[in-house]
Amino acid sequence: MNPLPTPDELIANFLGWAGAPALVVSLITLAFAAQSWAELGRKGLELARTTRDLANRPNPPGTLDFAELILSQTLVIAGTYSTTQLMQIMFQNDSSGRNFADGKLFDMNEVFRAVTSYSYWNSTSAFAVACAVALAVFADICCLNNWRAGWAVIHALGFPLVFGALCLSILAGVGGCSTLSLAMQNSGGYTSDMVWLYLTWITLLLGMPVGLMWASRATRKFFRSTL
């Protein structure tokens, strides 16, 4: 189906049908085009002024801090889920009893779906996510009540987690290099694509300490700005 003609197209077509000189039709068409561009520019300026006014409008106290708090804690919980799901799929045996670590046929799409879909759950991921949510709520309660002993407990739990994540990321890097070496030798069914599996491990393991430190800072910042 052809689209309906615009008013300027109707006028130009009518003038052409009426036998008006081509120069006149062209000038009128150019005038309509200039008017359209001017209208577009005016609307663009209005949008720019509206955006500037919204950016300069003062926000309620703690609005941005609250958004940062929610985002940081959500990313920590999501990262916890993805890490446990990656662990599950990496060591899940196929019908022949082999897993990715043993050289099972690698499918990055399967890995990507497992760590990003948030629809595949097992007991490990459910327990880990529940612990992450409980830790986030506990941190909020500690800040709300200015409970320093609670923060000491959080730090006592956090340091081993950060240290363990760093150690595991180093092991993942070694595993990735070993896998690449075996893939280059066409040994044991390993492929160079499996390096992406270990890069995913490294990203999640290094991202977890960063996320924990960001969430800790955002939590204390939000409650200091609102209390």
N, C-alpha and C positions, 0 to 999 in steps of 0.2 A: 504494500500500500504506500502511495506517495504521500509525503507529509504535506500539510496544508501550507499554502504560500503565505508569506508575511505580507503586511500591508504595503511596504515599499516595493516588494516584488509584484504585487497586484497592480500598483500604479505604473511601474515600469513596463509591465506586459500590456497594460491598457494603452499607454502612450505609443508603444511599438505597434500595436494593432491599429491604432488610429492614424498611423503614418507620420508621427512626429519625427523630426530629424534625429539621427543617431547621436549627434553631439548633445542635444537637449536631454535625451534619455540618459546618456552617460553622466551629465552634470547632475541631474536629479538623483540618479543612483548614488553618486558620490556624496551628495548632500545627505541622503538618508544614512549612508554608511558612517559619515562623520558624526551625525547625530547619535547613532548607536554607540560609537566609540566614546563619545562624550558622556553618554548616560552610564556606560560601563565604568568610566573613570570616576564619575561622581559617586557611584555605588561603592567603588573600591575605597575612595577617600572616607566615606561614611563608615565602612567596615573598619578601616584603620583607626578612626577616631573612637569608635565603640570599643575596639580591642584595647586601645590605650587607656580609655576611661576605666575599663574593667581591671586592667593591670594596676592602675594607680589607686583603685578603690581599697581602702583599708580593710583587711580581713579581721574577723574576730580573733582575740588572743588565743594562740595555741592551735589555730586551724592547720597551718602547714606542719607544725610539730606533730599533730595527731595523724595527719596523712603519712608523714614519714614513719611514725610508730607502726601504723597498720601495715604499710608496705614492707618494712623491714622484717616484722614478725611473720608476715605471710610468706615472704621469700624463704625464711629459715624453715618454716613448716613444709613448704613445697620442696625445698632442697632435701629435707629429711626423707620425704616420700620418694623422691627420684633416686636417692642414693640406695635406699633399701630395695627398691624395685630393680635397680641395676644389679645389685648383689644377687637377687633372686634369679634374674634371667641369665646371669653369667654362669651360675652354677646349677642351672636346671638341666637335667639330663634328657637327651632325646631317646628314641626307641632303641638305639644301639648302646645306650649307657654313657654317651660322651656329652660334654658341655663345651661352651665356648673356650674355657680355659684348656680343654683337652684337644682343641682343634675342630670342634663341631662346625658344620657349615655355617658361616657367619652371615647374618642378615641385619644390616644397620637399620633398616626400616622397622624391624621387630624391636630392636633396642630403643629406637626413638619413640615408638608408640608406648612402650612400657614405662618410660621415664617421664612422659609428658601428657599422657591421656588422663591420668588421675581417675581411671575407672577400673583398673585392675588392682585388686587388693588381696593381700595375704596376711597371715597372722603377724609376720615380722614388720611389714610396713604399717599395719594398723597399730601395733604396739609402739613403734618408733614415733609415729605421728601423734599418738596420744601423749607420749612423753614430751614431745616438743610443744604441744599445746599447753600441757600442764606447766612446763617450765616458763612459757611466755606469761601465763596467768599469774604464776608465782612471782615473777619479776615485777609485773604490774602492781601486785598487792604489796610487795616490799617497798616500791617507790611511793605508793599511795600512803603507806603508813610510816614512811621513813625508817624502815626496819633494816638497820645496817647488818645485823646478824644474818638476815636472809640473803643480803647481797654477798656476804662472805661465803654462804653455802653455794650460791650460784657461781661465784668465781672458783670455788673448790671443784665444782663439777665442770666448769668451762675449760680450765687449763688442761686437764687430761684429754678432753675432747679435741681441743685445738692441737695439742701435741700429737695425739693419735692420728688426726687427719693429715698432718704434715708428714708423718712417717709413712702412712699408707699411700700418700701421693707420690713419695719417692719410690716406693715399691711398685706402684702403677707405672711410673716412668721406666723403671728397669724392665718390668714386664712388657711394656710396649716396645722397647728397644730389642728385647729378646724375640718377640713375635715378629718384628720386622726382619730381623736377621734370619729366622726360620723361613719366613715367607720368601725372602730373596733366594733361599736355597731350595725352595719347593719341597719343604720337609713337613711331614705330618698333617698335610691339609691346611696349613696356615696360609693366609692371604694378607697382602698389604692393607686391605680394607679393615682388618681387625685392629689396626693401629688406632682407628677412630674410637674403638671401644675403650682403649686405655686413655685416650685423650678426654673422653667423656668422664672417666673416673677421676682424672686429674682435675678437670674443671669443677666437678662437684665437690671433691675433697678440699681443694683450695678455696672454693667459694664458701664452704661452710664456716670456716673461721672468720672470714670477712663478714659474712652475714650475721654471725653471732656478735661480733664486736659492733657492727652497725646497729643491730637491734638493741644491744645494751646501751649504747650512747643515745639512741632515739628515745628509749623508754625513760631514761633519767632526764633527758632534755624536755620531754613533753610534760612530765609531772612537775618539774621545776617551774615551767612557764605557766602552769594552771593553778598551782597550789599557793 
